[in-house]
Amino acid sequence: MWFSGGVEVTPEQIRLVQASFDRLRPQGASIVSGFYCRFFELSPTLRPLFRTPLPAQELRLLEALSAVISMLSNLQMLLPELEALAKRHVTYGVSAAHYHAAGDALLWTLERHLGEAFTPAVRSSWIAAYATLSDIMIASAEYRAA
């Protein structure tokens, strides 16, 4: 479900992701807190990989999401940062399966916070965007490991 297989995110999907994220922005701290709760419910063995105190990690995630989502229409500019992030993740012990768990936790979180605004089109847009971004990061991590 998560791997895009090189499919690009369409301009309309980018618009939907950005608009829905803008809607969530005022609840940012609550959203990332809910994300991590769900993420650790789905994958409790991953909790030890997080050495940074959770409030600081939540802030990092919110900042990263804001930056990435604002630049979705220009993935070329994002590539160096995504590749660097993927390489750091490898040193922490992150694997491709962890990206899937994070994607599942993200969708769960978005659905709870957006409610009825989490339409099928918004959901599929987030899936496409996350799949594209995680594909880049997984490929970067695998390249580093090779």
Contacts in CASP RR format, 6 or more apart in sequence:
PFRMAT RR
TARGET T0000
AUTHOR 0000-0000-0000
METHOD contacts of the structure
MODEL  1
MWFSGGVEVTPEQIRLVQASFDRLRPQGASIVSGFYCRFFELSPTLRPLF
RTPLPAQELRLLEALSAVISMLSNLQMLLPELEALAKRHVTYGVSAAHYH
AAGDALLWTLERHLGEAFTPAVRSSWIAAYATLSDIMIASAEYRAA
1 127 0 8 1.000
1 131 0 8 1.000
2 99 0 8 1.000
2 100 0 8 1.000
2 103 0 8 1.000
2 127 0 8 1.000
2 130 0 8 1.000
2 131 0 8 1.000
2 134 0 8 1.000
3 131 0 8 1.000
3 134 0 8 1.000
3 135 0 8 1.000
4 128 0 8 1.000
4 131 0 8 1.000
4 132 0 8 1.000
4 135 0 8 1.000
5 131 0 8 1.000
5 135 0 8 1.000
6 132 0 8 1.000
6 135 0 8 1.000
7 128 0 8 1.000
7 131 0 8 1.000
7 132 0 8 1.000
8 132 0 8 1.000
9 17 0 8 1.000
9 72 0 8 1.000
9 125 0 8 1.000
9 128 0 8 1.000
9 129 0 8 1.000
9 132 0 8 1.000
10 128 0 8 1.000
11 73 0 8 1.000
12 125 0 8 1.000
13 124 0 8 1.000
13 125 0 8 1.000
13 128 0 8 1.000
13 129 0 8 1.000
14 72 0 8 1.000
14 73 0 8 1.000
14 125 0 8 1.000
14 129 0 8 1.000
16 121 0 8 1.000
16 122 0 8 1.000
16 125 0 8 1.000
16 126 0 8 1.000
17 69 0 8 1.000
17 72 0 8 1.000
17 122 0 8 1.000
17 125 0 8 1.000
17 126 0 8 1.000
17 129 0 8 1.000
18 69 0 8 1.000
18 70 0 8 1.000
18 72 0 8 1.000
20 110 0 8 1.000
20 114 0 8 1.000
20 117 0 8 1.000
20 118 0 8 1.000
20 122 0 8 1.000
20 125 0 8 1.000
20 126 0 8 1.000
21 65 0 8 1.000
21 66 0 8 1.000
21 69 0 8 1.000
23 114 0 8 1.000
23 117 0 8 1.000
24 31 0 8 1.000
24 110 0 8 1.000
24 113 0 8 1.000
24 114 0 8 1.000
25 66 0 8 1.000
27 113 0 8 1.000
28 62 0 8 1.000
29 58 0 8 1.000
29 62 0 8 1.000
30 113 0 8 1.000
31 62 0 8 1.000
31 109 0 8 1.000
31 113 0 8 1.000
32 58 0 8 1.000
32 59 0 8 1.000
32 61 0 8 1.000
32 62 0 8 1.000
32 65 0 8 1.000
33 58 0 8 1.000
34 109 0 8 1.000
34 112 0 8 1.000
35 61 0 8 1.000
35 105 0 8 1.000
35 106 0 8 1.000
35 109 0 8 1.000
36 54 0 8 1.000
36 57 0 8 1.000
36 58 0 8 1.000
36 61 0 8 1.000
36 105 0 8 1.000
38 104 0 8 1.000
38 105 0 8 1.000
38 108 0 8 1.000
38 109 0 8 1.000
39 46 0 8 1.000
39 101 0 8 1.000
39 102 0 8 1.000
39 105 0 8 1.000
40 46 0 8 1.000
40 47 0 8 1.000
42 101 0 8 1.000
42 104 0 8 1.000
42 105 0 8 1.000
43 98 0 8 1.000
43 101 0 8 1.000
46 98 0 8 1.000
46 101 0 8 1.000
49 92 0 8 1.000
49 93 0 8 1.000
49 94 0 8 1.000
50 57 0 8 1.000
51 92 0 8 1.000
52 60 0 8 1.000
64 85 0 8 1.000
67 81 0 8 1.000
68 78 0 8 1.000
68 82 0 8 1.000
68 133 0 8 1.000
69 129 0 8 1.000
71 77 0 8 1.000
71 78 0 8 1.000
72 78 0 8 1.000
72 129 0 8 1.000
75 132 0 8 1.000
75 136 0 8 1.000
78 133 0 8 1.000
79 136 0 8 1.000
82 133 0 8 1.000
82 136 0 8 1.000
82 137 0 8 1.000
82 140 0 8 1.000
83 136 0 8 1.000
83 137 0 8 1.000
83 140 0 8 1.000
85 137 0 8 1.000
86 136 0 8 1.000
86 137 0 8 1.000
86 138 0 8 1.000
86 140 0 8 1.000
86 141 0 8 1.000
86 144 0 8 1.000
87 140 0 8 1.000
87 141 0 8 1.000
87 144 0 8 1.000
89 98 0 8 1.000
89 137 0 8 1.000
89 141 0 8 1.000
90 141 0 8 1.000
90 144 0 8 1.000
90 145 0 8 1.000
94 141 0 8 1.000
96 138 0 8 1.000
96 141 0 8 1.000
96 142 0 8 1.000
99 134 0 8 1.000
99 137 0 8 1.000
99 138 0 8 1.000
102 134 0 8 1.000
103 130 0 8 1.000
103 134 0 8 1.000
106 126 0 8 1.000
106 130 0 8 1.000
107 123 0 8 1.000
107 126 0 8 1.000
107 127 0 8 1.000
110 118 0 8 1.000
110 122 0 8 1.000
110 123 0 8 1.000
110 126 0 8 1.000
111 118 0 8 1.000
111 123 0 8 1.000
114 122 0 8 1.000
END
